[in-house]
Amino acid sequence: MKRPRILAIAAALLLPGCATLEWHKDGAAAETRDRDLAACAAKARAETPRFEGLPPPQVTVDAQGRAIAVQPPRRDSERFLAEQELLRACMREQGYTLRETGAKAD
C-alpha cells in the first residue's frame, strides 16, 4: 500500500470524529446490517496478513548527504488500515453505503 493512500485512509478515519457515520442499504433492517457488518469484519480479519515484530528502520540520506535511520510506521497500523479497507469493500459489494446518522437519501 502506498504512503499517500495510507494517509488518505487515515484522514478518512479521523474525519468521522466530526460526524457519526453508519452503513445504510435501502430496505435492510438494522439486524441484517449488523449481521452483514460482523461477517465482513470477520472476513477482513481473516484475509489481512499478520505482521510479526517491528519493521526494520529504513536508512535514507538527508539534504546534507548524511545517512539517517527512519523508523517506518508500525505494522499494526498498516494491518488496521488494510483490514478497514477490506471491510469497506465487502460492505460496498453488498450494496451498503456510509452515511451520516440521520442523513436523508438523495
Chimera marker file (.cmm) of the C-alpha trace (Angstrom):
<marker_set name="trace">
<marker id="1" x="0.000" y="0.000" z="0.000" r="1" g="1" b="0" radius="0.5"/>
<marker id="2" x="1.407" y="3.388" z="-0.966" r="1" g="1" b="0" radius="0.5"/>
<marker id="3" x="2.003" y="6.038" z="1.682" r="1" g="1" b="0" radius="0.5"/>
<marker id="4" x="-0.378" y="8.664" z="0.157" r="1" g="1" b="0" radius="0.5"/>
<marker id="5" x="-3.158" y="6.079" z="0.135" r="1" g="1" b="0" radius="0.5"/>
<marker id="6" x="-2.456" y="5.208" z="3.780" r="1" g="1" b="0" radius="0.5"/>
<marker id="7" x="-2.590" y="8.887" z="4.702" r="1" g="1" b="0" radius="0.5"/>
<marker id="8" x="-5.861" y="9.358" z="2.807" r="1" g="1" b="0" radius="0.5"/>
<marker id="9" x="-7.398" y="6.390" z="4.602" r="1" g="1" b="0" radius="0.5"/>
<marker id="10" x="-6.144" y="7.628" z="7.970" r="1" g="1" b="0" radius="0.5"/>
<marker id="11" x="-7.638" y="11.060" z="7.276" r="1" g="1" b="0" radius="0.5"/>
<marker id="12" x="-10.947" y="9.462" z="6.296" r="1" g="1" b="0" radius="0.5"/>
<marker id="13" x="-10.960" y="7.501" z="9.538" r="1" g="1" b="0" radius="0.5"/>
<marker id="14" x="-10.297" y="10.635" z="11.586" r="1" g="1" b="0" radius="0.5"/>
<marker id="15" x="-12.991" y="12.747" z="9.892" r="1" g="1" b="0" radius="0.5"/>
<marker id="16" x="-15.890" y="10.713" z="11.293" r="1" g="1" b="0" radius="0.5"/>
<marker id="17" x="-14.968" y="12.224" z="14.673" r="1" g="1" b="0" radius="0.5"/>
<marker id="18" x="-16.834" y="15.266" z="13.381" r="1" g="1" b="0" radius="0.5"/>
<marker id="19" x="-19.894" y="13.268" z="12.298" r="1" g="1" b="0" radius="0.5"/>
<marker id="20" x="-21.433" y="9.921" z="13.166" r="1" g="1" b="0" radius="0.5"/>
<marker id="21" x="-21.451" y="7.535" z="10.216" r="1" g="1" b="0" radius="0.5"/>
<marker id="22" x="-23.230" y="4.238" z="9.753" r="1" g="1" b="0" radius="0.5"/>
<marker id="23" x="-23.718" y="1.717" z="6.983" r="1" g="1" b="0" radius="0.5"/>
<marker id="24" x="-27.002" y="2.065" z="5.082" r="1" g="1" b="0" radius="0.5"/>
<marker id="25" x="-28.763" y="-0.085" z="2.496" r="1" g="1" b="0" radius="0.5"/>
<marker id="26" x="-32.289" y="0.632" z="1.329" r="1" g="1" b="0" radius="0.5"/>
<marker id="27" x="-34.661" y="-1.970" z="2.731" r="1" g="1" b="0" radius="0.5"/>
<marker id="28" x="-32.124" y="-3.554" z="5.098" r="1" g="1" b="0" radius="0.5"/>
<marker id="29" x="-33.130" y="-3.869" z="8.753" r="1" g="1" b="0" radius="0.5"/>
<marker id="30" x="-30.650" y="-2.903" z="11.472" r="1" g="1" b="0" radius="0.5"/>
<marker id="31" x="-30.270" y="-6.584" z="12.432" r="1" g="1" b="0" radius="0.5"/>
<marker id="32" x="-29.385" y="-7.505" z="8.844" r="1" g="1" b="0" radius="0.5"/>
<marker id="33" x="-26.890" y="-4.640" z="8.643" r="1" g="1" b="0" radius="0.5"/>
<marker id="34" x="-25.274" y="-5.676" z="11.930" r="1" g="1" b="0" radius="0.5"/>
<marker id="35" x="-25.042" y="-9.300" z="10.786" r="1" g="1" b="0" radius="0.5"/>
<marker id="36" x="-23.524" y="-8.269" z="7.426" r="1" g="1" b="0" radius="0.5"/>
<marker id="37" x="-21.083" y="-5.923" z="9.159" r="1" g="1" b="0" radius="0.5"/>
<marker id="38" x="-19.962" y="-8.672" z="11.557" r="1" g="1" b="0" radius="0.5"/>
<marker id="39" x="-19.498" y="-11.099" z="8.648" r="1" g="1" b="0" radius="0.5"/>
<marker id="40" x="-17.477" y="-8.547" z="6.671" r="1" g="1" b="0" radius="0.5"/>
<marker id="41" x="-15.342" y="-7.720" z="9.732" r="1" g="1" b="0" radius="0.5"/>
<marker id="42" x="-14.586" y="-11.417" z="10.276" r="1" g="1" b="0" radius="0.5"/>
<marker id="43" x="-13.740" y="-11.871" z="6.605" r="1" g="1" b="0" radius="0.5"/>
<marker id="44" x="-11.452" y="-8.802" z="6.624" r="1" g="1" b="0" radius="0.5"/>
<marker id="45" x="-9.699" y="-10.005" z="9.799" r="1" g="1" b="0" radius="0.5"/>
<marker id="46" x="-9.089" y="-13.425" z="8.250" r="1" g="1" b="0" radius="0.5"/>
<marker id="47" x="-7.806" y="-12.025" z="4.936" r="1" g="1" b="0" radius="0.5"/>
<marker id="48" x="-5.480" y="-9.355" z="6.305" r="1" g="1" b="0" radius="0.5"/>
<marker id="49" x="-1.916" y="-10.639" z="6.696" r="1" g="1" b="0" radius="0.5"/>
<marker id="50" x="-0.424" y="-10.591" z="10.172" r="1" g="1" b="0" radius="0.5"/>
<marker id="51" x="2.828" y="-8.740" z="10.701" r="1" g="1" b="0" radius="0.5"/>
<marker id="52" x="5.180" y="-10.063" z="13.347" r="1" g="1" b="0" radius="0.5"/>
<marker id="53" x="7.654" y="-7.873" z="15.197" r="1" g="1" b="0" radius="0.5"/>
<marker id="54" x="8.702" y="-4.333" z="14.483" r="1" g="1" b="0" radius="0.5"/>
<marker id="55" x="9.689" y="-3.354" z="10.950" r="1" g="1" b="0" radius="0.5"/>
<marker id="56" x="13.373" y="-2.637" z="10.473" r="1" g="1" b="0" radius="0.5"/>
<marker id="57" x="14.431" y="1.003" z="10.294" r="1" g="1" b="0" radius="0.5"/>
<marker id="58" x="14.899" y="2.443" z="6.832" r="1" g="1" b="0" radius="0.5"/>
<marker id="59" x="18.185" y="4.171" z="6.050" r="1" g="1" b="0" radius="0.5"/>
<marker id="60" x="17.931" y="7.299" z="3.944" r="1" g="1" b="0" radius="0.5"/>
<marker id="61" x="20.054" y="10.366" z="3.215" r="1" g="1" b="0" radius="0.5"/>
<marker id="62" x="19.183" y="13.854" z="4.426" r="1" g="1" b="0" radius="0.5"/>
<marker id="63" x="19.678" y="17.106" z="2.435" r="1" g="1" b="0" radius="0.5"/>
<marker id="64" x="23.291" y="17.377" z="3.617" r="1" g="1" b="0" radius="0.5"/>
<marker id="65" x="24.110" y="13.837" z="2.431" r="1" g="1" b="0" radius="0.5"/>
<marker id="66" x="24.188" y="12.295" z="5.926" r="1" g="1" b="0" radius="0.5"/>
<marker id="67" x="22.771" y="8.814" z="6.410" r="1" g="1" b="0" radius="0.5"/>
<marker id="68" x="19.864" y="8.716" z="8.865" r="1" g="1" b="0" radius="0.5"/>
<marker id="69" x="17.705" y="5.854" z="10.104" r="1" g="1" b="0" radius="0.5"/>
<marker id="70" x="13.962" y="6.407" z="9.936" r="1" g="1" b="0" radius="0.5"/>
<marker id="71" x="11.526" y="4.153" z="11.768" r="1" g="1" b="0" radius="0.5"/>
<marker id="72" x="8.647" y="3.264" z="9.408" r="1" g="1" b="0" radius="0.5"/>
<marker id="73" x="5.043" y="3.233" z="10.634" r="1" g="1" b="0" radius="0.5"/>
<marker id="74" x="4.146" y="0.391" z="12.941" r="1" g="1" b="0" radius="0.5"/>
<marker id="75" x="2.900" y="-2.663" z="11.105" r="1" g="1" b="0" radius="0.5"/>
<marker id="76" x="-0.158" y="-2.989" z="13.315" r="1" g="1" b="0" radius="0.5"/>
<marker id="77" x="-1.258" y="0.399" z="11.939" r="1" g="1" b="0" radius="0.5"/>
<marker id="78" x="-0.794" y="-0.914" z="8.401" r="1" g="1" b="0" radius="0.5"/>
<marker id="79" x="-2.765" y="-4.030" z="9.295" r="1" g="1" b="0" radius="0.5"/>
<marker id="80" x="-5.593" y="-1.961" z="10.791" r="1" g="1" b="0" radius="0.5"/>
<marker id="81" x="-5.837" y="0.217" z="7.686" r="1" g="1" b="0" radius="0.5"/>
<marker id="82" x="-5.746" y="-2.804" z="5.357" r="1" g="1" b="0" radius="0.5"/>
<marker id="83" x="-8.415" y="-4.559" z="7.435" r="1" g="1" b="0" radius="0.5"/>
<marker id="84" x="-10.667" y="-1.485" z="7.358" r="1" g="1" b="0" radius="0.5"/>
<marker id="85" x="-10.264" y="-1.182" z="3.593" r="1" g="1" b="0" radius="0.5"/>
<marker id="86" x="-11.308" y="-4.833" z="3.132" r="1" g="1" b="0" radius="0.5"/>
<marker id="87" x="-14.289" y="-4.327" z="5.451" r="1" g="1" b="0" radius="0.5"/>
<marker id="88" x="-15.455" y="-1.267" z="3.494" r="1" g="1" b="0" radius="0.5"/>
<marker id="89" x="-15.041" y="-3.111" z="0.186" r="1" g="1" b="0" radius="0.5"/>
<marker id="90" x="-17.067" y="-6.059" z="1.500" r="1" g="1" b="0" radius="0.5"/>
<marker id="91" x="-19.906" y="-3.832" z="2.691" r="1" g="1" b="0" radius="0.5"/>
<marker id="92" x="-19.978" y="-1.907" z="-0.585" r="1" g="1" b="0" radius="0.5"/>
<marker id="93" x="-20.103" y="-5.191" z="-2.527" r="1" g="1" b="0" radius="0.5"/>
<marker id="94" x="-23.259" y="-5.999" z="-0.577" r="1" g="1" b="0" radius="0.5"/>
<marker id="95" x="-24.837" y="-2.674" z="-1.568" r="1" g="1" b="0" radius="0.5"/>
<marker id="96" x="-24.166" y="-0.630" z="1.578" r="1" g="1" b="0" radius="0.5"/>
<marker id="97" x="-23.005" y="2.980" z="1.683" r="1" g="1" b="0" radius="0.5"/>
<marker id="98" x="-21.644" y="5.009" z="4.591" r="1" g="1" b="0" radius="0.5"/>
<marker id="99" x="-23.947" y="7.861" z="5.571" r="1" g="1" b="0" radius="0.5"/>
<marker id="100" x="-24.141" y="10.377" z="8.356" r="1" g="1" b="0" radius="0.5"/>
<marker id="101" x="-26.600" y="9.250" z="11.005" r="1" g="1" b="0" radius="0.5"/>
<marker id="102" x="-29.973" y="10.776" z="10.213" r="1" g="1" b="0" radius="0.5"/>
<marker id="103" x="-28.938" y="11.746" z="6.661" r="1" g="1" b="0" radius="0.5"/>
<marker id="104" x="-31.719" y="11.614" z="4.120" r="1" g="1" b="0" radius="0.5"/>
<marker id="105" x="-31.469" y="9.671" z="0.845" r="1" g="1" b="0" radius="0.5"/>
<marker id="106" x="-30.590" y="11.735" z="-2.235" r="1" g="1" b="0" radius="0.5"/>
<link id1="1" id2="2" r="1" g="1" b="0" radius="0.2"/>
<link id1="2" id2="3" r="1" g="1" b="0" radius="0.2"/>
<link id1="3" id2="4" r="1" g="1" b="0" radius="0.2"/>
<link id1="4" id2="5" r="1" g="1" b="0" radius="0.2"/>
<link id1="5" id2="6" r="1" g="1" b="0" radius="0.2"/>
<link id1="6" id2="7" r="1" g="1" b="0" radius="0.2"/>
<link id1="7" id2="8" r="1" g="1" b="0" radius="0.2"/>
<link id1="8" id2="9" r="1" g="1" b="0" radius="0.2"/>
<link id1="9" id2="10" r="1" g="1" b="0" radius="0.2"/>
<link id1="10" id2="11" r="1" g="1" b="0" radius="0.2"/>
<link id1="11" id2="12" r="1" g="1" b="0" radius="0.2"/>
<link id1="12" id2="13" r="1" g="1" b="0" radius="0.2"/>
<link id1="13" id2="14" r="1" g="1" b="0" radius="0.2"/>
<link id1="14" id2="15" r="1" g="1" b="0" radius="0.2"/>
<link id1="15" id2="16" r="1" g="1" b="0" radius="0.2"/>
<link id1="16" id2="17" r="1" g="1" b="0" radius="0.2"/>
<link id1="17" id2="18" r="1" g="1" b="0" radius="0.2"/>
<link id1="18" id2="19" r="1" g="1" b="0" radius="0.2"/>
<link id1="19" id2="20" r="1" g="1" b="0" radius="0.2"/>
<link id1="20" id2="21" r="1" g="1" b="0" radius="0.2"/>
<link id1="21" id2="22" r="1" g="1" b="0" radius="0.2"/>
<link id1="22" id2="23" r="1" g="1" b="0" radius="0.2"/>
<link id1="23" id2="24" r="1" g="1" b="0" radius="0.2"/>
<link id1="24" id2="25" r="1" g="1" b="0" radius="0.2"/>
<link id1="25" id2="26" r="1" g="1" b="0" radius="0.2"/>
<link id1="26" id2="27" r="1" g="1" b="0" radius="0.2"/>
<link id1="27" id2="28" r="1" g="1" b="0" radius="0.2"/>
<link id1="28" id2="29" r="1" g="1" b="0" radius="0.2"/>
<link id1="29" id2="30" r="1" g="1" b="0" radius="0.2"/>
<link id1="30" id2="31" r="1" g="1" b="0" radius="0.2"/>
<link id1="31" id2="32" r="1" g="1" b="0" radius="0.2"/>
<link id1="32" id2="33" r="1" g="1" b="0" radius="0.2"/>
<link id1="33" id2="34" r="1" g="1" b="0" radius="0.2"/>
<link id1="34" id2="35" r="1" g="1" b="0" radius="0.2"/>
<link id1="35" id2="36" r="1" g="1" b="0" radius="0.2"/>
<link id1="36" id2="37" r="1" g="1" b="0" radius="0.2"/>
<link id1="37" id2="38" r="1" g="1" b="0" radius="0.2"/>
<link id1="38" id2="39" r="1" g="1" b="0" radius="0.2"/>
<link id1="39" id2="40" r="1" g="1" b="0" radius="0.2"/>
<link id1="40" id2="41" r="1" g="1" b="0" radius="0.2"/>
<link id1="41" id2="42" r="1" g="1" b="0" radius="0.2"/>
<link id1="42" id2="43" r="1" g="1" b="0" radius="0.2"/>
<link id1="43" id2="44" r="1" g="1" b="0" radius="0.2"/>
<link id1="44" id2="45" r="1" g="1" b="0" radius="0.2"/>
<link id1="45" id2="46" r="1" g="1" b="0" radius="0.2"/>
<link id1="46" id2="47" r="1" g="1" b="0" radius="0.2"/>
<link id1="47" id2="48" r="1" g="1" b="0" radius="0.2"/>
<link id1="48" id2="49" r="1" g="1" b="0" radius="0.2"/>
<link id1="49" id2="50" r="1" g="1" b="0" radius="0.2"/>
<link id1="50" id2="51" r="1" g="1" b="0" radius="0.2"/>
<link id1="51" id2="52" r="1" g="1" b="0" radius="0.2"/>
<link id1="52" id2="53" r="1" g="1" b="0" radius="0.2"/>
<link id1="53" id2="54" r="1" g="1" b="0" radius="0.2"/>
<link id1="54" id2="55" r="1" g="1" b="0" radius="0.2"/>
<link id1="55" id2="56" r="1" g="1" b="0" radius="0.2"/>
<link id1="56" id2="57" r="1" g="1" b="0" radius="0.2"/>
<link id1="57" id2="58" r="1" g="1" b="0" radius="0.2"/>
<link id1="58" id2="59" r="1" g="1" b="0" radius="0.2"/>
<link id1="59" id2="60" r="1" g="1" b="0" radius="0.2"/>
<link id1="60" id2="61" r="1" g="1" b="0" radius="0.2"/>
<link id1="61" id2="62" r="1" g="1" b="0" radius="0.2"/>
<link id1="62" id2="63" r="1" g="1" b="0" radius="0.2"/>
<link id1="63" id2="64" r="1" g="1" b="0" radius="0.2"/>
<link id1="64" id2="65" r="1" g="1" b="0" radius="0.2"/>
<link id1="65" id2="66" r="1" g="1" b="0" radius="0.2"/>
<link id1="66" id2="67" r="1" g="1" b="0" radius="0.2"/>
<link id1="67" id2="68" r="1" g="1" b="0" radius="0.2"/>
<link id1="68" id2="69" r="1" g="1" b="0" radius="0.2"/>
<link id1="69" id2="70" r="1" g="1" b="0" radius="0.2"/>
<link id1="70" id2="71" r="1" g="1" b="0" radius="0.2"/>
<link id1="71" id2="72" r="1" g="1" b="0" radius="0.2"/>
<link id1="72" id2="73" r="1" g="1" b="0" radius="0.2"/>
<link id1="73" id2="74" r="1" g="1" b="0" radius="0.2"/>
<link id1="74" id2="75" r="1" g="1" b="0" radius="0.2"/>
<link id1="75" id2="76" r="1" g="1" b="0" radius="0.2"/>
<link id1="76" id2="77" r="1" g="1" b="0" radius="0.2"/>
<link id1="77" id2="78" r="1" g="1" b="0" radius="0.2"/>
<link id1="78" id2="79" r="1" g="1" b="0" radius="0.2"/>
<link id1="79" id2="80" r="1" g="1" b="0" radius="0.2"/>
<link id1="80" id2="81" r="1" g="1" b="0" radius="0.2"/>
<link id1="81" id2="82" r="1" g="1" b="0" radius="0.2"/>
<link id1="82" id2="83" r="1" g="1" b="0" radius="0.2"/>
<link id1="83" id2="84" r="1" g="1" b="0" radius="0.2"/>
<link id1="84" id2="85" r="1" g="1" b="0" radius="0.2"/>
<link id1="85" id2="86" r="1" g="1" b="0" radius="0.2"/>
<link id1="86" id2="87" r="1" g="1" b="0" radius="0.2"/>
<link id1="87" id2="88" r="1" g="1" b="0" radius="0.2"/>
<link id1="88" id2="89" r="1" g="1" b="0" radius="0.2"/>
<link id1="89" id2="90" r="1" g="1" b="0" radius="0.2"/>
<link id1="90" id2="91" r="1" g="1" b="0" radius="0.2"/>
<link id1="91" id2="92" r="1" g="1" b="0" radius="0.2"/>
<link id1="92" id2="93" r="1" g="1" b="0" radius="0.2"/>
<link id1="93" id2="94" r="1" g="1" b="0" radius="0.2"/>
<link id1="94" id2="95" r="1" g="1" b="0" radius="0.2"/>
<link id1="95" id2="96" r="1" g="1" b="0" radius="0.2"/>
<link id1="96" id2="97" r="1" g="1" b="0" radius="0.2"/>
<link id1="97" id2="98" r="1" g="1" b="0" radius="0.2"/>
<link id1="98" id2="99" r="1" g="1" b="0" radius="0.2"/>
<link id1="99" id2="100" r="1" g="1" b="0" radius="0.2"/>
<link id1="100" id2="101" r="1" g="1" b="0" radius="0.2"/>
<link id1="101" id2="102" r="1" g="1" b="0" radius="0.2"/>
<link id1="102" id2="103" r="1" g="1" b="0" radius="0.2"/>
<link id1="103" id2="104" r="1" g="1" b="0" radius="0.2"/>
<link id1="104" id2="105" r="1" g="1" b="0" radius="0.2"/>
<link id1="105" id2="106" r="1" g="1" b="0" radius="0.2"/>
</marker_set>
